[in-house]
Amino acid sequence: MTTHVLDAALGRPAAGVPVRLESADGVVASGVTDSDGRLRTLGPSSLAPGVYRLVFDIAAYHGPEAFYPTITVEFRFAEGHYHVPILLSPFAYSTYRGS
């Protein structure tokens, strides 16, 4: 599992964003985006199929008055490698399954 946070408003990577990978059983893994806005390894080397959530702590990046203090992306994992990035701005975000 990997992720990438890009600040679309500023046109640069969003460094220092805490991210948690969660399942129905709780937190599976956590980390913080690097200077390139990437979390290159998140979680164990393999995941069981099921529903997972990536929780991005946007208040840590935009500050305590962030319109979106957290962003939660829920997805169904089947197998292989998943890359789930977000494009972020102060009042909007989007996500997709990357490669």
C-alpha positions as a printed NumPy array, in Angstrom:
array([[  0.   ,   0.   ,   0.   ],
       [  1.336,   3.436,  -0.916],
       [ -0.095,   6.942,  -1.062],
       [  0.86 ,  10.397,  -2.256],
       [ -0.55 ,  13.783,  -1.231],
       [ -0.253,  16.67 ,  -3.679],
       [ -1.205,  20.227,  -2.752],
       [ -2.999,  21.32 ,  -5.923],
       [ -3.452,  24.9  ,  -4.672],
       [  0.267,  25.413,  -4.131],
       [  1.445,  23.115,  -6.915],
       [  3.749,  21.044,  -4.717],
       [  3.866,  17.859,  -2.647],
       [  2.226,  17.959,   0.784],
       [  5.007,  16.941,   3.159],
       [  4.381,  16.   ,   6.774],
       [  0.818,  14.676,   6.454],
       [  0.151,  11.883,   8.991],
       [ -1.694,   8.946,   7.417],
       [ -3.291,   5.856,   8.996],
       [ -4.327,   2.651,   7.275],
       [ -7.29 ,   1.124,   9.107],
       [ -9.447,  -1.955,   8.832],
       [-12.564,  -2.967,  10.755],
       [-10.183,  -4.303,  13.423],
       [ -8.406,  -0.958,  13.939],
       [ -5.157,   0.658,  12.839],
       [ -3.094,  -1.541,  10.519],
       [ -0.237,   0.921,   9.95 ],
       [  0.626,   4.598,  10.054],
       [  3.218,   6.984,   8.716],
       [  3.92 ,  10.544,   7.568],
       [  4.388,  11.782,   3.999],
       [  7.981,  12.603,   3.082],
       [  9.33 ,  15.758,   1.398],
       [  7.918,  14.483,  -1.913],
       [  4.455,  14.041,  -0.345],
       [  4.792,  10.27 ,  -0.535],
       [  4.321,   7.449,   1.897],
       [  6.292,   4.808,   0.037],
       [  5.423,   1.915,   2.355],
       [  2.298,   1.759,   4.46 ],
       [  1.351,  -1.431,   6.187],
       [  2.502,  -4.996,   6.078],
       [  3.924,  -6.558,   2.915],
       [  0.542,  -8.164,   2.274],
       [ -3.03 ,  -7.399,   3.252],
       [ -6.006,  -9.706,   3.508],
       [ -8.818,  -8.915,   1.093],
       [-11.407,  -6.59 ,   2.599],
       [-12.45 ,  -3.012,   3.197],
       [ -9.789,  -0.565,   4.378],
       [ -9.585,   3.151,   5.096],
       [ -6.809,   5.663,   4.605],
       [ -7.208,   8.516,   7.086],
       [ -5.241,  11.676,   6.255],
       [ -4.665,  14.198,   9.084],
       [ -5.116,  17.363,   7.047],
       [ -5.204,  19.634,  10.121],
       [ -1.56 ,  18.711,  10.715],
       [ -0.813,  20.168,   7.26 ],
       [ -3.324,  23.036,   6.845],
       [ -3.54 ,  23.93 ,  10.537],
       [ -6.222,  23.585,  13.21 ],
       [ -8.748,  25.674,  11.256],
       [ -8.601,  23.367,   8.21 ],
       [-11.974,  23.018,   6.513],
       [-11.293,  19.273,   6.192],
       [ -9.482,  18.315,   9.42 ],
       [ -9.29 ,  14.729,   8.17 ],
       [ -9.945,  13.019,   4.876],
       [-11.027,   9.389,   4.946],
       [-10.826,   7.294,   1.794],
       [-12.526,   3.921,   2.105],
       [-11.785,   1.266,  -0.504],
       [-12.094,  -2.437,  -1.154],
       [ -8.759,  -4.284,  -1.348],
       [ -8.562,  -7.503,  -3.373],
       [ -4.901,  -8.281,  -4.087],
       [ -1.62 ,  -6.831,  -5.304],
       [ -0.259,  -3.336,  -4.799],
       [ -2.597,  -0.388,  -4.293],
       [ -1.583,   3.262,  -4.65 ],
       [ -4.296,   5.633,  -3.41 ],
       [ -3.248,   9.306,  -3.691],
       [ -5.149,  12.49 ,  -2.973],
       [ -5.05 ,  15.902,  -4.62 ],
       [ -5.632,  18.498,  -1.939],
       [ -6.639,  22.15 ,  -1.744],
       [ -8.068,  24.125,   1.186],
       [-11.725,  23.536,   0.186],
       [-11.613,  20.474,  -2.091],
       [ -9.93 ,  17.147,  -2.613],
       [-10.036,  14.251,  -5.039],
       [ -8.695,  10.733,  -5.03 ],
       [ -8.162,   7.897,  -7.468],
       [ -6.518,   4.51 ,  -7.685],
       [ -3.048,   5.136,  -9.009],
       [ -0.395,   2.747, -10.195]])
